[in-house]
Amino acid sequence: MNAQLQSAPAGEFRLLINGRLVDGASTFDVINPATEELVARCPRADLNQLNQAVAAAKAAFPAWSATPIAQRREKLLQFAGALEARLEDIARLLTQEQGKPLAAAKGELFGAIYIIRTIAALDLPVKVLREGDGARIVRRHGPLGVIAAITPWNFPVILLATKLAPALLAGNTMVAKPAPTTPLTSLRLGEIAAKVFPAGVFNVVTDVNDLGSALTAHPDVAKVAFTGSTATGKKVMASAAGTVKRVTLELGGNDAAIVLDDMAPADAAAKLFAGAMANSGQVCMAIKRAYVPESMYDAVCAELAKLADAAVVGDGLDEKTQFGPLQNAQQFRKVQEYIEDARAHGRIIAGGTPHKGRGYFIRPTIVRDIAESSRLVQEEQFGPVLPVLSYKTLDDAIARANASEYGLAGTVWSNDPERAMDVAMKLDTGTVWINKHLDLPADVPFGGARQSGLGAEMGQDGLEEYTQAHIVNQAI
């Protein structure tokens, strides 16, 4: 049998190395965060298998980079179509390993397919920068080599797609390493890729957070594309420095929402709640703190509490569920610590009660009258807990929103377009949304300011992040 036509039987998972689906050196357990029961035993790569994957990607690079971009584009579109054909079963697996409601899991997969198809439509033409006065100067964008893609547990499929699509379209090859608590869907993508791409172009290895430094420091890796916490991003950046690798870092955020005084309290509350609680708050650009005018503060807080109290929290496979569990035990404990700290420094008006029973469930929690200096306001909670703060003047709200080491995204809510734009232009973040949230067109770049990251993903800018610009200056 052709190795690239293999597929793992249902319920079994294998690494993808050099076009072959292979067992790991050992295994580890993947746990359903809603039930704390075993989903599957996942293959675990050792250092030798990681090195094999990098070597395979390096060996595949010359032929893949020489393949015309039109053919690389067709392979990506074929991959997107094959992913769509398996959407139902992969979505169910995503809910089991990540916890999100099944409808949200399907939405993530549709989003990944959309990103792949949108990025595949882009191009990297040679551009004439100058022609005349004795010179013809052109710029082309060439691929870098082997890309290491390291992805987190909150959106394991879509965040792999944002790296896979531009990297491969540009002519690079890839070694992907998913988070150890959500590796299974990435391995399923590896199964699909084995039938689509030439051997070695795309490889998937899994670990228990013990191979990351070896991958990021590997001398044959040309670039690291990482999404995750700022703390880990700093380690990735330091590790990559030894060989001056290119890096794209999409890191944490403490994204502020500013509500203007022309909004109806119920409308403002609904928007804030949706923006803060999506994916049970486990979104890097979720609303992490909300600033509301003093004149509306009590009314908005009361409306937020109503929405939180009405939320349906449960197993993502239950169609009634609106919000699933936290993804893993470590994050569950961390968010509980934020809630206890908030209880001591503010007033919890909804949620905040300990969960009894199995699963990492935390109800949507609203906190008011909390100090600006509290942990919940200053740090990234990455869970369904929203601090609501009042302000007297817009200048005060803007200053407080900007007083953060982060700068990933922010939102402004107003019925006055000009006032909203004025506020948005003063927020020091990579992206600001006005009267919308989490709108991420795949043809528009997204990236953070300050400690929220380096570089961009998606759009033409994101594609060019996976290339080296070559200038050719010819005398004529």
C-alpha positions as CSV (number, residue, x, y, z in Angstrom):
1,M,0.0,0.0,0.0
2,N,1.2,3.5,-0.8
3,A,2.2,5.1,2.6
4,Q,0.4,8.3,1.7
5,L,-2.9,6.4,1.3
6,Q,-2.9,5.0,4.8
7,S,-5.5,6.2,7.3
8,A,-5.7,5.4,11.0
9,P,-8.8,3.3,11.9
10,A,-11.5,5.2,13.8
11,G,-10.5,5.8,17.4
12,E,-6.8,5.3,16.7
13,F,-4.3,8.1,16.2
14,R,-0.9,8.3,14.7
15,L,1.8,10.8,14.1
16,L,2.5,12.0,10.5
17,I,6.2,11.9,9.6
18,N,7.4,12.0,6.0
19,G,4.0,11.0,4.6
20,R,3.6,8.0,6.9
21,L,1.2,7.5,9.7
22,V,3.3,6.1,12.5
23,D,3.0,5.2,16.2
24,G,4.6,7.3,18.8
25,A,7.5,6.2,21.0
26,S,5.0,6.1,23.8
27,T,1.5,7.3,24.5
28,F,-0.4,9.7,26.8
29,D,-4.0,10.2,27.8
30,V,-6.3,12.9,26.3
31,I,-9.1,13.8,28.8
32,N,-12.6,15.1,28.0
33,P,-12.9,18.3,30.1
34,A,-16.6,17.9,30.5
35,T,-16.5,14.4,32.0
36,E,-12.8,14.0,33.0
37,E,-13.0,10.6,31.2
38,L,-10.5,9.3,28.6
39,V,-11.1,10.3,25.0
40,A,-8.2,8.5,23.6
41,R,-4.6,7.5,24.1
42,C,-2.5,9.8,22.0
43,P,0.9,8.8,20.4
44,R,3.8,10.7,22.0
45,A,6.8,11.5,19.9
46,D,10.3,11.3,21.3
47,L,13.3,13.5,20.3
48,N,14.3,11.1,17.6
49,Q,10.9,11.3,15.9
50,L,10.9,15.0,16.1
51,N,14.2,15.1,14.4
52,Q,12.8,12.7,11.8
53,A,9.9,15.0,11.1
54,V,12.2,18.1,10.7
55,A,14.5,16.1,8.4
56,A,11.6,15.0,6.3
57,A,10.3,18.6,6.0
58,K,13.8,19.7,5.1
59,A,14.2,17.0,2.4
60,A,10.8,17.8,0.9
61,F,11.4,21.6,0.8
62,P,13.4,21.8,-2.5
63,A,10.7,20.0,-4.6
64,W,7.8,21.7,-2.9
65,S,9.3,25.2,-3.2
66,A,10.0,24.6,-6.8
67,T,6.4,23.5,-7.4
68,P,4.5,26.3,-9.2
69,I,2.3,28.3,-6.8
70,A,-0.8,27.4,-8.8
71,Q,-0.2,23.7,-8.0
72,R,0.5,24.4,-4.4
73,R,-2.8,26.3,-4.3
74,E,-4.7,23.4,-5.8
75,K,-3.3,21.1,-3.1
76,L,-4.5,23.4,-0.4
77,L,-7.9,23.6,-2.0
78,Q,-8.0,19.8,-2.2
79,F,-7.0,19.6,1.5
80,A,-9.9,22.1,2.4
81,G,-12.4,20.0,0.5
82,A,-11.2,16.8,2.2
83,L,-11.5,18.5,5.6
84,E,-15.0,19.6,4.8
85,A,-16.0,16.0,3.8
86,R,-15.0,14.9,7.3
87,L,-16.4,17.9,9.2
88,E,-19.0,16.1,11.2
89,D,-16.7,13.5,12.8
90,I,-13.8,15.8,13.4
91,A,-16.2,18.4,15.0
92,R,-17.4,15.8,17.4
93,L,-13.8,14.9,18.3
94,L,-13.1,18.6,18.8
95,T,-15.9,18.9,21.3
96,Q,-14.7,15.8,23.1
97,E,-11.1,16.9,23.5
98,Q,-11.6,20.7,23.8
99,G,-15.1,21.0,25.4
100,K,-16.8,23.6,23.3
101,P,-20.4,23.0,22.2
102,L,-20.8,21.0,19.0
103,A,-22.2,23.9,17.1
104,A,-19.1,26.0,18.0
105,A,-16.8,23.1,17.0
106,K,-18.5,22.9,13.6
107,G,-18.1,26.7,13.3
108,E,-14.4,26.4,14.1
109,L,-14.0,23.8,11.3
110,F,-15.9,25.9,8.8
111,G,-13.7,28.8,9.8
112,A,-10.6,26.8,9.2
113,I,-11.8,25.7,5.7
114,Y,-12.7,29.4,4.9
115,I,-9.2,30.5,6.0
116,I,-7.5,27.9,3.9
117,R,-9.5,28.7,0.8
118,T,-9.1,32.5,1.2
119,I,-5.4,32.3,1.8
120,A,-5.0,29.9,-1.1
121,A,-6.5,32.6,-3.4
122,L,-3.6,35.0,-2.6
123,D,-0.5,35.3,-4.8
124,L,3.2,36.3,-4.5
125,P,3.9,38.2,-7.7
126,V,7.3,39.6,-8.6
127,K,7.0,43.4,-8.1
128,V,9.0,46.0,-10.2
129,L,10.1,48.6,-7.7
130,R,11.9,50.8,-10.2
131,E,12.5,50.8,-13.9
132,G,14.5,53.6,-15.5
133,D,17.5,55.8,-15.0
134,G,19.8,52.9,-15.7
135,A,18.3,50.4,-13.3
136,R,15.6,47.8,-13.1
137,I,14.9,46.8,-9.5
138,V,12.5,43.9,-8.7
139,R,11.4,42.2,-5.5
140,R,10.3,38.6,-5.2
141,H,9.1,36.7,-2.2
142,G,10.8,33.3,-1.7
143,P,10.0,30.6,0.9
144,L,12.0,30.3,4.1
145,G,12.3,26.5,4.5
146,V,11.0,24.4,7.4
147,I,8.3,26.1,9.5
148,A,7.5,25.0,13.1
149,A,3.9,25.6,13.9
150,I,3.0,25.4,17.6
151,T,-0.7,25.7,18.4
152,P,-2.8,26.1,21.6
153,W,-5.7,24.3,23.0
154,N,-8.5,26.9,22.7
155,F,-8.9,26.7,18.9
156,P,-6.7,23.9,17.8
157,V,-8.0,23.5,14.3
158,I,-8.5,27.1,13.1
159,L,-5.1,28.2,14.6
160,L,-3.3,25.5,12.7
161,A,-5.1,26.5,9.5
162,T,-3.9,30.1,9.9
163,K,-0.3,28.8,9.8
164,L,-0.6,25.8,7.4
165,A,-2.2,27.7,4.6
166,P,0.2,30.6,4.1
167,A,3.3,28.5,4.9
168,L,2.5,25.9,2.3
169,L,1.2,28.3,-0.3
170,A,4.5,30.3,0.0
171,G,6.5,27.1,-0.7
172,N,7.6,26.2,2.8
173,T,7.2,22.8,4.5
174,M,6.0,22.3,8.1
175,V,6.2,20.4,11.3
176,A,3.1,21.0,13.5
177,K,3.1,20.5,17.2
178,P,-0.4,20.9,18.8
179,A,-1.1,21.4,22.5
180,P,-0.9,18.1,24.5
181,T,-4.5,18.6,25.8
182,T,-6.0,18.9,22.3
183,P,-3.8,16.9,19.9
184,L,-6.3,14.6,18.4
185,T,-7.9,16.9,15.8
186,S,-4.5,18.0,14.6
187,L,-3.6,14.3,14.1
188,R,-6.8,13.8,12.1
189,L,-5.7,16.8,9.9
190,G,-2.5,14.9,9.5
191,E,-4.4,11.9,8.2
192,I,-6.1,14.0,5.6
193,A,-2.8,15.7,4.7
194,A,-1.1,12.4,4.1
195,K,-3.5,11.8,1.2
196,V,-3.1,15.2,-0.3
197,F,0.5,16.6,0.1
198,P,3.8,15.0,-1.0
199,A,5.6,13.2,1.7
200,G,7.4,15.5,4.2
201,V,5.6,18.7,3.2
202,F,3.4,18.6,6.3
203,N,4.2,16.6,9.5
204,V,2.5,16.4,12.8
205,V,4.2,15.4,16.1
206,T,2.7,15.4,19.6
207,D,4.3,15.7,23.0
208,V,3.6,16.5,26.6
209,N,5.3,19.9,26.4
210,D,8.7,18.4,26.4
211,L,9.8,18.8,22.8
212,G,9.0,22.5,22.3
213,S,12.5,23.8,23.0
214,A,14.1,21.2,20.7
215,L,11.8,22.2,17.9
216,T,12.2,26.0,18.3
217,A,16.0,25.8,18.6
218,H,16.4,23.2,15.8
219,P,19.0,24.5,13.3
220,D,17.0,23.2,10.3
221,V,13.9,25.1,11.3
222,A,13.7,28.5,9.5
223,K,10.7,30.0,11.3
224,V,8.5,29.4,14.3
225,A,4.8,30.4,14.1
226,F,3.5,30.3,17.7
227,T,0.1,31.1,19.2
228,G,-0.1,30.9,23.0
229,S,0.6,32.7,26.2
230,T,3.0,35.7,26.4
231,A,5.2,33.8,29.0
232,T,5.7,30.9,26.6
233,G,6.1,33.2,23.6
234,K,9.1,34.8,25.4
235,K,10.7,31.4,25.7
236,V,10.0,30.7,22.0
237,M,11.6,34.0,21.1
238,A,14.7,33.3,23.2
239,S,15.0,29.8,21.8
240,A,14.8,31.0,18.2
241,A,17.4,33.7,18.8
242,G,20.3,31.1,18.6
243,T,19.9,30.8,14.9
244,V,18.1,34.1,14.3
245,K,14.9,32.3,13.2
246,R,12.0,34.3,11.9
247,V,9.1,34.2,14.4
248,T,5.4,35.1,14.4
249,L,4.0,35.3,17.8
250,E,0.3,35.7,18.5
251,L,0.2,36.0,22.3
252,G,-2.0,37.0,25.2
253,G,-4.3,39.9,25.5
254,N,-6.2,41.9,28.2
255,D,-8.6,43.4,25.7
256,A,-10.7,46.3,26.9
257,A,-14.2,47.3,25.8
258,I,-15.3,50.9,26.1
259,V,-19.0,51.6,26.1
260,L,-20.1,55.1,25.2
261,D,-23.0,56.8,27.0
262,D,-25.3,56.8,23.9
263,M,-25.8,53.0,24.1
264,A,-28.9,51.4,25.7
265,P,-27.8,49.4,28.7
266,A,-29.5,46.2,27.6
267,D,-27.9,46.4,24.2
268,A,-24.5,47.2,25.6
269,A,-24.7,44.3,28.1
270,A,-25.7,41.8,25.4
271,K,-22.7,42.8,23.3
272,L,-20.3,42.8,26.2
273,F,-21.5,39.4,27.3
274,A,-21.1,37.8,23.9
275,G,-17.7,39.2,23.5
276,A,-16.5,38.1,26.9
277,M,-17.9,34.7,27.1
278,A,-17.4,33.2,23.7
279,N,-15.6,29.8,24.0
280,S,-16.1,30.1,27.8
281,G,-13.8,33.1,27.7
282,Q,-11.0,31.1,26.3
283,V,-10.2,33.5,23.4
284,C,-7.0,35.6,23.3
285,M,-9.0,38.6,21.9
286,A,-12.1,38.1,24.1
287,I,-13.3,41.1,26.0
288,K,-11.3,40.8,29.3
289,R,-12.4,44.1,31.0
290,A,-15.3,46.5,30.3
291,Y,-15.4,50.2,30.9
292,V,-18.9,51.6,31.3
293,P,-20.0,55.3,32.0
294,E,-21.0,56.0,35.5
295,S,-24.5,57.0,34.4
296,M,-25.1,53.5,32.9
297,Y,-23.0,51.4,35.3
298,D,-25.7,50.0,37.6
299,A,-28.1,49.2,34.7
300,V,-25.4,47.5,32.5
301,C,-24.2,45.4,35.5
302,A,-27.7,44.3,36.2
303,E,-28.3,43.3,32.6
304,L,-25.0,41.4,32.5
305,A,-26.0,39.5,35.7
306,K,-29.3,38.4,34.1
307,L,-27.5,37.1,31.0
308,A,-25.0,35.2,33.2
309,D,-27.7,33.7,35.4
310,A,-29.6,32.5,32.3
311,A,-26.6,30.8,30.6
312,V,-26.8,27.1,30.0
313,V,-23.4,25.5,30.9
314,G,-22.8,21.8,30.3
315,D,-21.3,19.1,28.1
316,G,-20.7,20.4,24.6
317,L,-22.3,17.3,23.1
318,D,-25.6,18.3,24.7
319,E,-27.4,20.5,22.1
320,K,-28.9,22.7,24.8
321,T,-25.4,23.7,26.0
322,Q,-24.3,27.3,25.3
323,F,-21.0,27.2,27.2
324,G,-18.8,24.2,27.7
325,P,-16.1,23.6,30.4
326,L,-12.7,25.1,30.8
327,Q,-10.4,23.0,28.6
328,N,-8.1,21.6,31.2
329,A,-7.6,21.2,34.9
330,Q,-4.7,23.7,35.1
331,Q,-6.8,26.5,33.5
332,F,-9.7,25.5,35.7
333,R,-7.7,26.0,38.8
334,K,-6.2,29.3,37.5
335,V,-9.6,30.8,36.8
336,Q,-10.9,29.7,40.2
337,E,-8.0,31.6,41.8
338,Y,-9.0,34.8,39.8
339,I,-12.6,34.4,41.1
340,E,-11.4,34.1,44.7
341,D,-9.2,37.1,44.3
342,A,-12.0,39.1,42.7
343,R,-14.3,38.1,45.6
344,A,-11.8,39.8,48.0
345,H,-11.4,42.9,45.9
346,G,-14.8,43.4,44.2
347,R,-18.4,42.3,44.2
348,I,-19.5,39.1,42.3
349,I,-23.1,39.7,41.1
350,A,-23.5,36.5,39.0
351,G,-21.7,33.1,38.9
352,G,-18.6,32.6,41.0
353,T,-19.9,29.5,42.9
354,P,-17.7,26.4,43.0
355,H,-18.7,23.6,40.6
356,K,-19.7,20.3,42.2
357,G,-19.2,17.1,40.3
358,R,-17.1,16.1,37.3
359,G,-15.9,18.4,34.6
360,Y,-14.0,21.7,34.6
361,F,-17.1,23.9,34.6
362,I,-17.2,27.6,35.6
363,R,-20.4,29.5,35.1
364,P,-20.2,32.9,33.4
365,T,-19.2,35.3,36.3
366,I,-19.7,39.1,36.5
367,V,-17.7,41.2,38.9
368,R,-18.4,44.9,39.7
369,D,-16.9,47.5,42.0
370,I,-13.4,46.0,41.6
371,A,-10.2,47.9,41.9
372,E,-8.2,48.7,38.8
373,S,-5.1,47.2,40.5
374,S,-6.7,43.8,41.0
375,R,-5.4,40.7,39.3
376,L,-8.7,40.2,37.4
377,V,-8.3,43.6,35.7
378,Q,-4.5,43.6,35.3
379,E,-3.9,40.1,34.1
380,E,-5.4,37.8,31.4
381,Q,-8.0,35.5,33.0
382,F,-8.7,33.4,29.9
383,G,-12.0,32.2,31.3
384,P,-15.7,33.3,31.7
385,V,-15.1,36.0,34.3
386,L,-15.8,39.6,33.3
387,P,-14.8,42.6,35.5
388,V,-17.0,45.7,34.8
389,L,-15.5,49.1,35.7
390,S,-17.0,52.6,35.7
391,Y,-15.5,55.7,34.2
392,K,-16.3,59.5,34.4
393,T,-14.7,60.7,31.2
394,L,-13.8,59.1,27.9
395,D,-10.2,60.3,28.3
396,D,-10.0,58.4,31.6
397,A,-11.4,55.2,30.0
398,I,-9.0,55.4,27.1
399,A,-6.0,55.9,29.5
400,R,-7.0,53.0,31.6
401,A,-7.7,50.8,28.6
402,N,-4.2,51.5,27.3
403,A,-2.4,51.0,30.7
404,S,-1.5,47.4,30.0
405,E,1.5,45.4,28.9
406,Y,-0.8,43.8,26.3
407,G,-2.2,45.2,23.1
408,L,-4.0,42.5,21.1
409,A,-7.4,43.9,20.4
410,G,-10.2,46.2,21.8
411,T,-13.8,47.2,21.1
412,V,-15.8,50.4,21.2
413,W,-19.5,50.4,21.5
414,S,-21.5,53.5,20.4
415,N,-24.4,54.7,18.3
416,D,-22.3,57.7,17.2
417,P,-19.9,56.6,14.4
418,E,-17.6,59.6,14.6
419,R,-17.2,59.5,18.4
420,A,-16.6,55.7,18.2
421,M,-13.9,56.2,15.5
422,D,-12.2,58.9,17.6
423,V,-12.0,56.6,20.6
424,A,-10.8,53.6,18.4
425,M,-8.0,55.6,16.9
426,K,-6.7,56.3,20.4
427,L,-6.5,52.7,21.6
428,D,-3.0,51.2,21.4
429,T,-3.9,47.7,20.1
430,G,-3.3,45.7,17.0
431,T,-7.0,45.6,16.1
432,V,-10.0,47.6,17.3
433,W,-13.5,46.7,16.5
434,I,-16.4,49.2,16.5
435,N,-19.9,47.8,17.3
436,K,-18.7,44.2,16.5
437,H,-16.3,41.6,17.9
438,L,-14.2,38.7,16.7
439,D,-14.7,39.7,13.1
440,L,-11.5,38.3,11.5
441,P,-11.7,38.2,7.7
442,A,-9.0,35.9,6.4
443,D,-7.8,38.5,3.8
444,V,-7.1,41.1,6.6
445,P,-4.0,40.9,8.7
446,F,-4.2,40.4,12.5
447,G,-1.5,40.9,15.0
448,G,-0.8,42.4,18.4
449,A,1.1,45.3,19.9
450,R,3.5,45.4,22.8
451,Q,3.6,42.0,24.6
452,S,0.7,40.6,22.6
453,G,2.9,39.5,19.8
454,L,5.1,40.1,16.8
455,G,4.2,39.9,13.1
456,A,0.8,39.3,11.5
457,E,-1.3,36.4,10.5
458,M,-3.8,36.2,7.6
459,G,-4.1,38.5,4.7
460,Q,-1.3,39.4,2.3
461,D,0.8,40.6,5.2
462,G,0.4,37.2,6.9
463,L,1.4,35.3,3.8
464,E,4.5,37.4,3.3
465,E,5.5,36.6,6.9
466,Y,6.4,33.2,5.6
467,T,8.7,34.5,2.9
468,Q,12.1,36.2,2.5
469,A,12.1,39.3,0.3
470,H,14.8,39.1,-2.5
471,I,15.8,42.4,-4.2
472,V,17.4,42.1,-7.6
473,N,19.0,45.3,-8.8
474,Q,20.0,45.2,-12.5
475,A,21.9,47.7,-14.5
476,I,20.1,48.5,-17.8
